[in-house]
């Protein structure tokens, strides 16, 4: 016997197909088209499992959308950490970088340091120490003489300013993980590209 506040409830005569139809637009706005059916199915399974714990004073719709939000977040985490299709990470060594890849990486590194040099003083030092020199936020904070949270704040603001500089200069294409894959310099009215 369950305590009075934990009486199980079920949606009042709502078939699961109607619930799925109601969830589909909500999910479709938040995940790639290829994941919609999987996420909706995951939400339905989670709801079915959670129904016994739903209290009678809970609102079913609010609970349903909270379950959907959690499933969407979990699906996003899986996408970020999933290996590329066909890649067996234990057996396949990383492909050696081609001359073009090395050349592009060198050119990009040169661009990054030029943009970092344009940042205002506290952010320039923070980005240089943490991003370019690879120091931890704690190490960088000790070197500069500020708190760790202060250094993290400077790095975060520096990244935002750096992004603005890059976006003003170049149109940047990113993959599903947010990593840059290509860029096209934006032309200024004079026909020159930014530097």
C-alpha atoms as one frame of an Amber mdcrd trajectory, in Angstrom:
protein
   0.000   0.000   0.000   1.392   3.411  -1.003   1.163   6.442   1.268  -1.702
   8.819   0.420   0.569  11.405  -1.281   2.125   8.792  -3.575  -0.931   7.296
  -5.178  -0.153   6.295  -8.755  -2.088   8.103 -11.426  -2.400   7.570 -15.119
  -3.321  10.123 -17.708  -7.090  10.228 -17.931  -7.810   7.900 -20.855  -5.005
   9.337 -23.026  -3.605   6.765 -25.475   0.185   6.647 -25.842  -0.102   7.551
 -29.523  -1.727  10.870 -28.524   1.054  11.503 -26.016   3.644  10.794 -28.727
   1.903  13.206 -31.128   1.926  15.893 -28.463   5.615  15.335 -27.696   6.857
  15.163 -31.297   6.809  18.950 -32.068   8.409  19.728 -28.702  11.223  17.238
 -29.356  11.568  18.175 -33.047  12.539  21.752 -32.134  15.334  20.521 -29.878
  17.060  17.569 -31.583  18.308  16.754 -35.092  15.650  15.220 -37.360  17.399
  11.842 -37.299  16.964  11.630 -33.499  13.303  12.650 -33.135  11.797   9.148
 -33.162  14.445   7.765 -30.784  13.981  10.581 -28.279  10.170  10.389 -28.380
  10.395   6.621 -27.812  12.798   7.175 -24.909  10.387   9.701 -23.354   7.492
   7.245 -23.619   9.536   4.489 -21.962  10.623   6.831 -19.166   7.047   7.972
 -18.637   5.788   4.396 -18.490   8.417   3.559 -15.872   7.745   6.735 -13.876
   3.967   6.566 -13.751   3.896   4.542 -10.505   5.859   7.315  -8.745   3.712
  10.163 -10.064   1.763  11.762  -7.218  -1.868  12.650  -7.663  -1.199  16.358
  -7.068   1.400  16.513  -9.839   0.337  17.939 -13.158   0.701  15.290 -15.835
   1.605  17.692 -18.680   4.319  19.467 -16.719   5.768  16.111 -15.675   5.625
  14.809 -19.263   7.565  17.796 -20.619  10.125  17.573 -17.806  10.715  13.915
 -18.711  11.082  15.024 -22.350  13.618  17.734 -21.418  15.702  15.192 -19.511
  15.622  12.751 -22.431  16.657  15.523 -24.850  19.618  16.468 -22.651  20.679
  12.820 -22.384  20.400  12.390 -26.159  22.605  15.459 -26.644  25.237  14.018
 -24.326  25.222  10.739 -26.251  25.697  12.597 -29.555  28.645  14.561 -28.208
  30.423  11.510 -26.819  29.523   9.040 -29.558  32.383   7.848 -31.800  32.069
   8.524 -35.487  30.195   5.807 -37.402  32.493   2.981 -38.473  35.319   4.081
 -36.190  36.645   1.453 -33.804  38.638   3.568 -31.397  40.444   0.611 -29.812
  41.794  -0.833 -33.028  42.045   1.967 -35.575  44.950   4.356 -35.090  44.311
   7.992 -35.851  44.995   8.874 -39.452  48.233  10.799 -39.796  47.691  14.440
 -40.551  48.164  15.266 -44.199  50.388  18.110 -45.346  47.241  20.155 -46.035
  45.929  19.503 -42.509  49.255  20.494 -40.932  49.434  23.597 -43.112  45.869
  24.594 -42.193  46.559  23.989 -38.493  49.702  26.133 -38.660  47.823  28.920
 -40.460  44.978  28.747 -37.942  47.407  28.853 -35.001  48.976  31.977 -36.497
  45.542  33.590 -36.857  44.556  32.717 -33.304  47.654  34.318 -31.819  47.048
  37.481 -33.896  43.495  37.723 -32.591  44.576  36.994 -29.012  47.042  39.886
 -29.289  44.075  42.197 -30.054  42.306  41.378 -26.770  42.396  43.893 -23.896
  45.041  43.268 -21.264  43.517  41.037 -18.569  41.791  38.808 -21.121  44.824
  38.573 -23.410  46.981  37.239 -20.551  44.279  34.833 -19.382  43.737  33.349
 -22.863  47.484  33.155 -23.495  48.170  31.307 -20.243  45.199  28.919 -20.312
  44.472  28.343 -23.991  47.806  28.852 -25.733  50.260  27.742 -23.040  48.003
  25.008 -21.619  48.126  26.058 -17.976  45.240  25.161 -15.681  43.039  27.961
 -14.368  44.580  27.405 -10.921  48.155  27.696 -12.225  47.311  30.795 -14.265
  45.530  32.398 -11.302  48.544  31.837  -9.057  50.874  33.332 -11.680  48.730
  36.458 -12.062  47.790  36.738  -8.385  44.005  36.443  -8.614  41.431  33.877
  -7.509  40.699  30.779  -9.585  37.130  31.965 -10.196  38.514  35.326 -11.316
  40.792  33.583 -13.816  37.951  31.413 -15.085  35.843  34.532 -15.551  38.616
  36.257 -17.496  39.089  33.196 -19.712  35.359  32.980 -20.385  35.100  36.679
 -21.257  38.267  36.461 -23.338  36.829  33.540 -25.304  33.647  35.509 -25.970
  35.628  38.504 -27.212  37.833  36.233 -29.317  34.762  34.650 -30.874  33.399
  38.103 -31.747  36.688  38.996 -33.449  36.643  35.777 -35.462  32.989  36.149
 -36.442  33.572  39.717 -37.656  36.450  38.502 -39.784  35.389  35.072 -41.006
  32.356  32.927 -41.638  33.177  29.761 -39.691  31.627  26.345 -40.377  31.481
  23.932 -37.441  30.692  20.227 -37.165  28.057  18.698 -34.862  30.512  18.847
 -31.961  31.094  22.572 -32.457  34.628  22.194 -33.820  35.584  24.455 -36.736
  35.752  22.620 -40.056  36.170  25.466 -42.523  36.234  29.228 -42.745  35.669
  31.880 -45.373  37.060  35.396 -44.868  34.414  38.113 -44.918  35.126  40.945
 -47.307  35.085  44.519 -46.117  33.495  47.213 -48.310  36.920  48.097 -49.717
  37.259  44.512 -51.006  40.021  43.681 -48.515  39.668  40.835 -46.044  40.052
  41.377 -42.324  43.329  40.627 -40.651
